[in-house]
Amino acid sequence: MNKQNAADSKKITIAILFGGNSPEYGVSLKSAYSVITHIDEAKYEPILLGINQKGEWFYFFGEPDKILSDTWNNPANCMRAIISPSRETQGIVIFEKYGNVRSMKIDVAMPVLHGKNGEDGTVQGLLELAGIPIVGCNTLASALCMDKDRAHKIVEQAGVKIARSFTITDEKDAKNCLEKAQELGLPLFIKPVKAGSSYGITRLSNENNVLISEDFLEAVELALNYDDEVIIEENIDGFEVGCAVLGDGADLIVGEVDEIELTDGFFNYKEKYTLETSKVHVPARIKKEKAKEVKETAKTIYKALGCSGFARVDMFLTPAGDIVFNEVNTIPGFTSHSRYPNMLKAIGMTFDQVIDTLIESAIKT
């Protein structure tokens, strides 16, 4: 698949952004590979834009397998490139050999970037400035959903229950908040406010139900490695359920509810990508009436945060049957085996159909 050839004028050119200056770089490579290898090339001309971990941008024209193996970033398969902020260009600028520069118009862009500098509104803002339609949420919704504290406050205003929490910005602040944290009770979660894939998250618990200051400060220090703000959040008894939402406004498609079954601890990075001691059940093992309530709550959250295109809405279901908001992933894991596509597969949508529907929706918006 040689991307150096001129795009077929009858096809829709779609920039697929992958990699990223983010701890979730490796996850993005897997998701992007799945999208690239399932996209309908009879309809679309994929233009691949890779971002390495240093934050350098490249036009990639090699085989998709190199993305999966993380060998894509090499001189034989890459040229320096950027997205032009100019709406006159509405596309990318490629810096070829011998000082030659050329531009390529883009009809639509699909960021397959997870976490900071990709899922948080930064790239979406650039695309909006350039006048390029985006597959997925816009700048504001992306930024809000990435911010656990502000997302919770908005969702609470929409009438959905949230966990009790507070935020701190440094270790000195943390030392003054030990008593406040103890009031939330144990187990207790310490999380970066803006991070994904459970990076930097610690669950504190012990038999005596007493918060140990050294453990608390160590957890805060870890979280501060991933963000400049930390949220201290109570544990919610129960289990996690998720909803795949696709579409805009009143025209929303919701997949089957899924359920995370944990043996112990929480759904951390390792469990999310290996499922060594946990299971994902689709559909969730809950009554139809409760599943319907979960789906309606997911739509309420999706709309309250201004989401569009697609997102995965995660919630907790308590033993009493209460639904409590957890978070929204605006670019969830997107391999053919990931939670989001599997929830839609359960209502009859293939992975290829999901991708096609998302792109068509972005173009029409």
C-alpha positions as CSV (number, residue, x, y, z in Angstrom):
1,M,0.0,0.0,0.0
2,N,2.0,3.0,-1.3
3,K,0.7,6.2,0.1
4,Q,3.1,8.3,-2.0
5,N,0.8,8.0,-5.0
6,A,-1.7,10.7,-5.6
7,A,-5.0,10.0,-4.0
8,D,-7.8,8.8,-6.2
9,S,-10.0,11.9,-6.8
10,K,-13.1,9.7,-6.4
11,K,-12.2,8.6,-3.0
12,I,-12.5,10.4,0.3
13,T,-9.1,11.3,1.7
14,I,-9.0,10.5,5.4
15,A,-6.0,11.3,7.6
16,I,-5.5,8.7,10.3
17,L,-3.4,10.0,13.2
18,F,-1.5,7.5,15.3
19,G,1.2,7.3,17.9
20,G,1.4,10.5,19.9
21,N,3.5,12.2,22.6
22,S,1.6,10.3,25.3
23,P,2.2,7.4,27.8
24,E,-0.5,5.6,25.7
25,Y,1.6,5.7,22.5
26,G,1.7,1.9,22.3
27,V,-2.1,1.5,22.7
28,S,-2.6,4.0,19.8
29,L,-0.4,1.9,17.5
30,K,-2.6,-1.2,18.0
31,S,-5.9,0.8,17.6
32,A,-4.6,2.6,14.5
33,Y,-3.5,-0.7,12.9
34,S,-7.0,-2.2,13.3
35,V,-8.6,0.9,11.8
36,I,-6.2,1.0,8.9
37,T,-6.6,-2.7,8.1
38,H,-10.4,-2.6,8.3
39,I,-11.1,0.6,6.4
40,D,-12.9,0.4,3.0
41,E,-10.2,1.4,0.6
42,A,-12.7,1.3,-2.3
43,K,-14.3,4.4,-0.7
44,Y,-11.5,6.0,1.3
45,E,-7.9,6.9,0.7
46,P,-6.1,6.7,4.0
47,I,-3.4,9.3,4.6
48,L,-1.3,8.1,7.6
49,L,0.1,10.7,10.0
50,G,2.4,9.3,12.7
51,I,3.5,11.1,15.8
52,N,6.5,9.7,17.6
53,Q,7.0,9.9,21.4
54,K,9.0,13.1,21.0
55,G,6.0,14.8,19.4
56,E,7.5,14.8,15.9
57,W,5.0,14.5,13.0
58,F,5.5,12.3,9.9
59,Y,3.7,11.3,6.7
60,F,4.0,7.5,6.8
61,F,3.7,5.5,3.5
62,G,4.9,2.1,4.6
63,E,3.1,-1.1,5.3
64,P,0.6,-1.1,8.3
65,D,2.5,-4.0,9.9
66,K,5.3,-1.5,10.7
67,I,2.9,0.5,12.8
68,L,1.9,-2.6,14.8
69,S,5.6,-3.5,15.4
70,D,6.6,0.1,16.1
71,T,9.1,0.1,13.3
72,W,7.2,2.7,11.3
73,N,9.4,5.7,12.2
74,N,12.3,5.3,9.7
75,P,13.7,7.4,6.8
76,A,12.6,4.8,4.2
77,N,8.9,5.1,5.1
78,C,8.5,8.6,6.4
79,M,8.7,12.2,5.5
80,R,8.3,15.1,7.9
81,A,4.8,16.5,7.8
82,I,2.4,18.8,9.6
83,I,-1.3,19.7,9.6
84,S,-1.6,23.2,8.2
85,P,-3.7,25.5,10.3
86,S,-4.7,27.4,7.1
87,R,-8.1,26.7,5.8
88,E,-6.9,27.4,2.4
89,T,-4.7,24.3,2.6
90,Q,-7.3,22.2,4.5
91,G,-4.8,19.4,4.8
92,I,-1.3,18.4,5.4
93,V,2.1,19.9,4.3
94,I,4.8,17.3,3.5
95,F,8.5,18.1,3.5
96,E,10.0,16.0,0.8
97,K,13.7,15.4,-0.1
98,Y,15.9,18.2,-1.5
99,G,13.8,20.9,0.1
100,N,10.6,20.2,-1.9
101,V,7.3,21.0,-0.1
102,R,3.9,19.9,-1.2
103,S,0.4,19.9,0.3
104,M,-2.3,17.3,0.3
105,K,-6.0,18.1,0.9
106,I,-7.8,16.1,3.6
107,D,-11.5,15.5,3.5
108,V,-11.8,14.2,7.1
109,A,-9.5,13.2,9.9
110,M,-9.6,10.4,12.4
111,P,-7.4,10.9,15.4
112,V,-6.6,7.4,16.8
113,L,-4.7,8.9,19.7
114,H,-5.1,8.0,23.3
115,G,-4.5,10.2,26.3
116,K,-2.7,13.5,26.5
117,N,-1.8,15.4,23.3
118,G,-4.4,13.6,21.3
119,E,-7.6,12.8,23.2
120,D,-7.7,15.9,25.3
121,G,-8.8,18.5,22.6
122,T,-5.3,19.6,21.5
123,V,-5.3,17.8,18.2
124,Q,-9.0,18.4,17.8
125,G,-8.4,22.2,18.1
126,L,-5.8,22.1,15.4
127,L,-8.2,20.2,13.1
128,E,-11.0,22.6,13.7
129,L,-8.7,25.5,13.0
130,A,-7.8,23.9,9.7
131,G,-11.4,23.3,8.8
132,I,-11.0,19.5,8.6
133,P,-14.0,17.5,9.8
134,I,-13.2,15.2,12.8
135,V,-14.2,11.7,13.4
136,G,-15.2,11.9,17.1
137,C,-15.7,14.6,19.7
138,N,-14.8,18.2,19.1
139,T,-12.3,20.3,21.0
140,L,-14.5,21.3,24.0
141,A,-16.0,17.8,24.6
142,S,-12.6,16.1,24.3
143,A,-11.1,18.5,26.8
144,L,-14.0,18.2,29.3
145,C,-14.1,14.4,29.1
146,M,-10.4,14.1,29.7
147,D,-10.8,16.2,32.9
148,K,-12.3,13.8,35.5
149,D,-13.1,16.6,38.0
150,R,-14.9,19.0,35.6
151,A,-16.6,16.2,33.8
152,H,-18.0,14.9,37.1
153,K,-19.3,18.3,38.0
154,I,-21.1,18.8,34.7
155,V,-22.6,15.3,34.8
156,E,-23.8,15.8,38.4
157,Q,-25.7,18.9,37.2
158,A,-27.4,16.7,34.6
159,G,-28.8,14.6,37.5
160,V,-26.4,11.6,37.4
161,K,-24.8,10.4,40.6
162,I,-21.0,10.8,41.1
163,A,-18.4,9.7,43.6
164,R,-17.4,12.1,46.4
165,S,-14.0,13.6,45.6
166,F,-11.7,16.6,45.8
167,T,-8.6,17.8,43.9
168,I,-5.1,18.8,44.9
169,T,-2.3,20.3,42.9
170,D,0.9,19.5,44.7
171,E,2.5,17.4,47.5
172,K,2.3,20.2,50.0
173,D,-1.4,20.5,49.3
174,A,-1.7,16.7,49.9
175,K,-0.1,16.9,53.4
176,N,-2.9,19.4,54.4
177,C,-5.6,17.1,53.0
178,L,-4.9,13.8,54.9
179,E,-7.9,14.3,57.2
180,K,-10.2,15.2,54.3
181,A,-9.1,12.1,52.4
182,Q,-9.7,9.9,55.5
183,E,-13.3,11.2,55.6
184,L,-13.9,9.7,52.2
185,G,-13.0,6.3,53.7
186,L,-11.0,3.4,52.4
187,P,-10.6,2.0,49.8
188,L,-9.6,5.3,48.2
189,F,-8.5,6.2,44.7
190,I,-5.8,8.7,43.8
191,K,-5.8,9.6,40.1
192,P,-4.3,12.1,37.7
193,V,-7.2,14.4,36.7
194,K,-6.2,14.2,33.0
195,A,-4.8,10.8,32.0
196,G,-6.1,7.5,30.5
197,S,-5.6,3.7,30.5
198,S,-5.3,3.9,34.3
199,Y,-1.9,5.4,34.2
200,G,-0.8,6.9,37.6
201,I,-3.8,5.5,39.5
202,T,-3.4,4.0,43.0
203,R,-6.1,2.2,45.0
204,L,-5.3,2.6,48.7
205,S,-6.8,0.0,51.1
206,N,-5.9,-1.8,54.3
207,E,-7.4,-4.0,57.0
208,N,-7.5,-1.3,59.6
209,N,-9.3,1.2,57.3
210,V,-6.9,3.9,58.3
211,L,-5.2,6.1,55.7
212,I,-1.4,5.9,56.1
213,S,0.2,9.2,55.3
214,E,3.3,7.8,53.6
215,D,1.2,5.6,51.2
216,F,-1.1,8.6,50.4
217,L,1.8,10.9,49.6
218,E,3.5,8.3,47.5
219,A,0.3,7.8,45.5
220,V,-0.1,11.5,45.0
221,E,3.5,11.8,43.8
222,L,2.9,9.0,41.3
223,A,-0.2,10.7,40.0
224,L,1.6,14.0,39.6
225,N,4.0,12.3,37.2
226,Y,1.1,12.2,34.7
227,D,-0.7,15.5,35.4
228,D,-0.4,18.7,37.4
229,E,-3.7,18.0,39.2
230,V,-4.8,15.0,41.2
231,I,-8.3,13.8,42.2
232,I,-8.9,12.0,45.4
233,E,-12.0,9.9,45.0
234,E,-14.1,7.5,47.2
235,N,-14.5,3.9,46.2
236,I,-17.9,2.9,44.8
237,D,-19.1,-0.5,45.8
238,G,-20.3,-2.6,42.9
239,F,-18.9,-3.2,39.5
240,E,-18.2,-1.3,36.3
241,V,-20.5,-1.2,33.3
242,G,-19.8,0.5,30.0
243,C,-21.8,1.8,27.0
244,A,-20.7,2.3,23.5
245,V,-22.4,5.4,22.1
246,L,-22.3,6.4,18.4
247,G,-23.8,9.4,16.7
248,D,-24.9,13.0,17.3
249,G,-27.7,14.8,19.0
250,A,-30.9,12.8,19.2
251,D,-29.8,10.3,16.6
252,L,-27.7,8.0,18.9
253,I,-26.8,4.3,18.6
254,V,-26.1,2.5,21.8
255,G,-24.4,-0.9,22.0
256,E,-25.1,-3.6,24.5
257,V,-24.0,-2.8,28.0
258,D,-20.8,-4.6,29.0
259,E,-19.6,-5.6,32.5
260,I,-16.2,-5.8,34.0
261,E,-15.8,-8.8,36.3
262,L,-12.8,-8.3,38.7
263,T,-11.1,-11.0,40.8
264,D,-9.4,-8.3,42.9
265,G,-8.2,-4.7,42.9
266,F,-9.3,-2.5,40.0
267,F,-9.3,-2.4,36.2
268,N,-5.8,-1.1,35.8
269,Y,-3.6,-0.9,32.7
270,K,-2.4,-4.5,32.9
271,E,-5.9,-5.9,33.3
272,K,-7.3,-3.7,30.5
273,Y,-4.9,-5.1,27.9
274,T,-4.3,-8.6,29.2
275,L,-7.5,-9.6,31.1
276,E,-5.3,-12.0,33.2
277,T,-7.6,-12.0,36.3
278,S,-10.7,-10.2,34.9
279,K,-13.4,-10.8,32.4
280,V,-15.5,-8.6,30.2
281,H,-19.1,-9.8,29.8
282,V,-21.2,-8.6,26.8
283,P,-24.0,-8.2,27.4
284,A,-23.7,-7.4,31.1
285,R,-25.2,-9.9,33.5
286,I,-28.0,-7.5,34.6
287,K,-31.7,-7.4,34.1
288,K,-33.1,-5.9,30.9
289,E,-34.8,-3.1,32.7
290,K,-31.5,-2.1,34.4
291,A,-29.6,-2.4,31.1
292,K,-32.1,0.0,29.6
293,E,-31.6,2.5,32.5
294,V,-27.8,2.2,32.0
295,K,-28.1,3.0,28.3
296,E,-30.4,6.0,29.0
297,T,-27.9,7.3,31.6
298,A,-25.1,6.9,29.1
299,K,-26.9,9.0,26.6
300,T,-27.6,11.7,29.2
301,I,-23.9,11.8,30.1
302,Y,-22.9,11.8,26.4
303,K,-25.1,14.8,25.7
304,A,-24.3,16.7,28.9
305,L,-20.6,16.7,28.0
306,G,-21.3,17.7,24.3
307,C,-20.0,14.4,22.9
308,S,-20.3,13.7,19.2
309,G,-19.2,10.9,16.8
310,F,-18.4,8.3,19.3
311,A,-17.4,7.7,22.9
312,R,-17.4,4.9,25.6
313,V,-19.3,5.9,28.7
314,D,-18.2,4.1,31.9
315,M,-20.3,3.8,35.0
316,F,-20.6,1.8,38.2
317,L,-23.6,-0.2,39.2
318,T,-23.9,-0.5,43.0
319,P,-25.5,-3.4,45.0
320,A,-28.5,-1.1,45.6
321,G,-28.9,-0.6,41.8
322,D,-27.6,3.0,41.7
323,I,-25.8,4.1,38.6
324,V,-22.7,6.2,39.3
325,F,-20.7,8.0,36.7
326,N,-17.1,7.0,36.3
327,E,-15.6,8.6,33.1
328,V,-16.0,9.0,29.3
329,N,-13.4,7.9,26.9
330,T,-13.7,10.0,23.7
331,I,-11.2,7.7,21.8
332,P,-11.6,4.3,23.5
333,G,-9.4,1.3,22.6
334,F,-10.3,0.6,19.0
335,T,-9.0,-2.8,18.0
336,S,-11.5,-5.4,16.7
337,H,-11.3,-7.0,20.2
338,S,-11.7,-3.8,22.2
339,R,-14.7,-3.1,24.4
340,Y,-16.2,-0.4,22.3
341,P,-16.6,-2.4,19.0
342,N,-17.6,-5.5,20.9
343,M,-20.6,-3.7,22.5
344,L,-21.7,-2.6,19.0
345,K,-21.0,-6.1,17.6
346,A,-23.5,-7.4,20.1
347,I,-26.3,-5.3,18.4
348,G,-25.2,-6.5,14.9
349,M,-22.6,-3.9,13.8
350,T,-19.4,-5.3,12.4
351,F,-16.1,-3.5,13.0
352,D,-15.9,-2.4,9.4
353,Q,-19.4,-1.0,9.6
354,V,-18.6,0.9,12.8
355,I,-15.6,2.6,11.1
356,D,-17.6,3.4,8.0
357,T,-20.5,4.9,10.0
358,L,-18.2,7.1,12.0
359,I,-16.5,8.5,8.9
360,E,-19.7,9.1,7.1
361,S,-21.1,10.8,10.2
362,A,-18.1,13.2,10.4
363,I,-18.4,14.1,6.8
364,K,-22.1,15.0,7.0
365,T,-21.7,17.1,10.2
